[in-house]
């Protein structure tokens, strides 16, 4: 019989031969599959759809499961015409190239039609944001749903919280996920453009009403939006209709315009809408929606807001007075806005292509897109109802 040394030598030789055979087999399989060890070149299709069969690691953030094309799409709320969801809208939602849609009166004819429309949008996929203006009174996209009273009437009647809760239940039943209300503006000048839509000229009364409205919307299962930060109470021109400059001191802003937004943040408001007015005391060059000083340093750093910042309509005249729709949308994202609200038909395609192009070419802008997309995904995944 062979001695112990001979047996050990044979065993080592057999192990070496087995390892070499396994290595050769691996090379053959790799060659057959075309995998030479280098990452495959990404095509446009690769950017849209993650590799088949890929699984995100358990500790990977949800935003990192999206491609860059999809991340850029999560920054856009689009507008469409008609009472049914167009094919391009359903495809954009399905492919995650849009965060959702805003509906106007021409999109809505009645409860049954609206449920069919929102159902089609949801079935497209991506848990879409479906938003409407439902402030009360004349500003209601769903005319059959509360609040029937205007914001000033609600405040005088002490019904703000109950009205918001009832409205939320009606909107939720219709498939709406986001209400672009309440108005946090405090009309403080004669002829204030927001006078008929604001709760009160008294900042304390307005703050209490805004907090009650946010609580009501949350209790009813719809995300509320405090608007129009940092306050349009000093404007005599609606920014939808033209540029507006609010010339007041920082102290006046702090005591009159900001308190309702502070109250909304304390109440847990998930969205804040930034307006398009100019505030020279805060930023001498940019309107609010394009101002990092206002969105990042004031709203986020000083007031501590951690939710989603959505712009007012990017097609507002005050917005387009500063540049083309693609330019102003990029500036808003750079300033810190998470969602650009597009209300013009035909704006979606050029804005999406522009934001995606900037994200591809600029690492800093790509990081900004990822940050906002993460917040939007968190909004979509948040519980519909407030705890308790």
N, C-alpha and C positions, 0 to 999 in steps of 0.2 A: 504494500500500500504506500502511496506517496506520503512523504513526511509533512509536518504542519506547515513549513515554509513554502513547500510546493503548492499546497492547497490555497494558501493566502495569495500567492502570486497568480494562480489561475482565476481566483475570485476577482481580483483587481482587474485582470485583463478582460474578463467577461463584462464587468461593469463599464469599463472604458468603451468596449465595442458597442454596448447597448446605448450609451450616451451618444456616440458618434452616429449610430443609426437613427436615433430620435432627432438629432440635429439635421441630418440629411432629409428626413421625411418632412420636417417643418419647413425647410427651404423649398422643397418641391411643392408643398401646399401653398406657401406664400406666392411662389411664382405663378401657380395656376390661377390664384385669385387676383393677381395683378397688384398685390400689396408689396411694394418694395421697401416698406418702412417709413415712407414719407406721407404726410397728410395729404389726402386727395384735394385737388384744386376745387375751390368752392365756386359754384355757378350761381346765377340768380335764383334758380330753383332751390339750390342748397340753402340759400339765405332765407328762403320762405318756409321751408319744411325741414325740421330736424331730421337727421339720419334715421332711416327706418330701424325700429327695434332698439333705438337708444333709450336708455333709462337714466334719468338724472339721479345723481347720488342723493341719499336721504338728507344730507346737510346742505344741499344746494338751494339757493334762494329761488322762489318761483320765477322771478324775472329772468334768471339765467337759463331757464328752460325755453325761453323765447329766442328766436333769431333776431338779428339786428333789424331786419325789415319789420318784424312783429313788434319789437320794442318801440320803434318809431311810430308805428300805427297806434299804439296805446296812448299817444299824446293828442289824438284828434277826435273830436266829436263833430260829426258831419250833419248836413242838412240835405233833404231830398224832397222832391215834389210828389204829390199824389197821396192816395189813401191806401196804397199797397206798397210793400217794400220792393224797390227795384232790384233787378238781378245783381247789379254792380254793388249795391249796398250789402246784400246778403253774402256775396263773395268776399267783400272786404271784411265783414265780421267773421265769416268762416275762416279766412286766412289770417285773422288777427291783425289786419292792416288798418283797423279803426277801433277806437275804444267804444263807440256807441253813436247814438243819434239824438238830435233834438227835434221835437215835434212842434209844429205850429198849427194854427187853426185850419189851414188848407189840408192838413194830414188827418184831421179828425172830423167825422160826421156823426158819430154816436157811440154808445158804449159797446155794442156788439162788434161794430167795425173796428174800433180801437183795440179791443181784446184780440181780434184776429191779426191786426197789424203787429202789435207787440209780441204776440205769440210767434209770428214768422221771424221777427228780429231775434228773439231768444233762441229759436230752433237753429238759426244760422250758426250759433255757437259763440263762445268767448265771454259769456255772462255780460252782455252789453249794457253800458250805461244808456238808459232811455229817459231823457230829461224833458221837462216842460216848465213853462212859467205858470205858476199857480199861486199868485200872491193874494188874490181876493178881489172882489168887485169886478171891474172890467178886465183886469189882468188875470184871466183864467183861460187856459187852453181847453180845459174840460168844463164847458159851461154848466153842465148838470152837477158838477161836484163842488163841495165847499172850497173856500169860504165865500159865501154870497156877499158878505160885507167887505168893504174896502179895508185896508190896513188901519187908517185913522178911526173908522167906525168900530173895528174890532177892539182897538185899544180903549176907546171910550166906554164900550160895553163890558170890558173885562173878560172877553171871550177868546183872547188870542190863542191860549194853549188848547182849549177845547176845539176851536175851529181848525187849528193845525192838525190835531189828532184825527178829526173827522175827515179832513181833506186827505191825509195820508192813507187812511183806510180805503177811501174811494180810489185814489190813484194806484195804490198797491193792487187792488182788485182788477184794475184796468191794465196792469202790467208795467206801470211806470216805476222807475227805481230812484229817480232824483228829481226833487223840486227845486227850481231856481228861485227860492224864497227862504227866509224872509229878507225884506229890505231893511238894512241897518243904517240908512242915511238919516241924518237929523237936519231937517230944513231950518236954516238959521239966517237966511236973507230973504228980503221981500222978492216975490216972484220966483222962489226956488223951484227948479224943474221937478224935483221929487216930492213936492208938498202933498200931492194927492195919493202918493204911494207909500209914504213913510208913516210910521206909527204915531210919532209925536215930535213937536218942536223942542220938547224938553228931553235932554240927553238921558236923565235918570229914568223917565217914563219909557223912552225908546229902548233903553238897555234892558229893563225888566220885561218888556214885550218881546224883544228879540230872544231873550233866554227862554221865555215861555213857549214861543213858537218853535224853537229848536227842540225843546223837550217834547212838544206835541208831535212834531214830525217824526222824531225818533220812536216815540211810543206807538205810532201808527205804522211803522215799518218802512218809511221812505227817508232817504238821505236829504237833509236840508242844506241850503247854500246861503250863507250870509253875504249880502252884496250892498253897495259897490265899493269895496275897500280902496282907499282909506276913508271914504265918505264923499258923497256927492251933494251933501246938504248945502254947501256954499255955492253951487252952480245954478245959474239961471237958464242955462242951455243944456238940454239932454244931449249927451255925447253921441247918441244915435244920429242926431241931426247936425252936429257940428262940433268943432273944438271948444273946450272949456278950460279955463285957467282959474284955479281957486287960490287967491292971494290972501293968505291969513298966516298968523304966526304959529310957531310950533306949539306954543301954549294953548292957543285956541283949538288947534287940532286935537291936542291931548285931552282937553276938557269937554269938547263938544262932539267931535267926529269919531274919535276912537272908542269911547266907552261901550257903545253897542257891540262892536266887534270883539272887544275884550270879554263882554258878557257871553257872546256866542261861543267863543273859544272855551270859556269855563264850562259852558253847558254841553260841550262835546260836539260842536258842529263839525261834520266831516268835510265840508267844502267851504271855501271862501272865494267869492268872485272878485277879481281885481278889475277896477274900472279903467277908463281911458282919459280921465282928466289930467291936467298938469298941475303940480304942486311945487312951485319954485322953492319954497322953504325946505322941501325934502329932496328935490332933484331939479337942478336948473336946466337940464337938457332933455330928459325923457318924460313922456307921459307915464302914468302909474303902471300900466300893463307891460311897459318895456323897461322899467326901472328896477335895477337890482337893489338900489338903496331902499325902495319901498317894499318890494316883494321879499327879498332875503333879509335885509338888515332890520327893517321895521316889523314886518308881519311874522317872520320866522324867528329871528334872533331876539328881538325885544319883546314881542307879544307871545312867543312860544308856540305858534301854530305848527302842528305836525301833520295836518291832513293834506288834502288835495287843493291846490290853487288852480282855479279855472278862470280864464279870461272872460270878459264881456265879449259880445260879438266882435270878431276881428274885422267884420265889414262895416262896423260903425264908422260914421264920417270922421269922428275924432281920431280913430285909429288909422284909417286910410289916408288922412291928411299928412301922415308922417312917412308914408312909403307904400310900396306895392304889398299885396296880400302875403306873398312869400317872405318879403323882408320883415314885415311887422310880426309875422308868426315866428320867425326865427328869433327876433329880438325878444319876444315874450318868453320863449323857452330859455334863452340865455339869461334872462332876468330872474328866472326861477319858477315860471308858470309850469304846471304839470299837464294841463289840458288846454288846448286852443279851441275855442268855440267858433266853428265855421257855420255861418248862417246864409252864405251866398251860394246859390246853385252854380256849380262849376269850380268852386274853390278847392274842393278836396284833393283832386288829382295833382295840381301843381304844388300845393302846400306839402302833401305827403312826399312827393318826389324831392322837393327842396330839403325838407328836414332829413330825409334818408341820405341824400347826397352829402349834406354837411356832417352827418354822423359818420359816414364812411371816411371822409377826408380829415376829420379833426378828432383826435383822441379826447380832447377836453369836452367837445360837444357830445361825443359818443357817451362819455360818462354822465353828462347832464341828462341825456335821453334815458339812460338806464335808471338813474335816480328817480325821474318822474314816472317812468313805466312801472317801477316797483310800487310807488305810492298808489297809482291807479289800480294795479292788481289788488293791493290791499283793500282799497275801497270796494272793489267788486266782490271780494271774498268776506267782507265784514258781515256780521250778523245783521239781518234785516231789522230786528227789533232791539230796542234798548233793554238792558238787563233789568230784572225786577218787575 
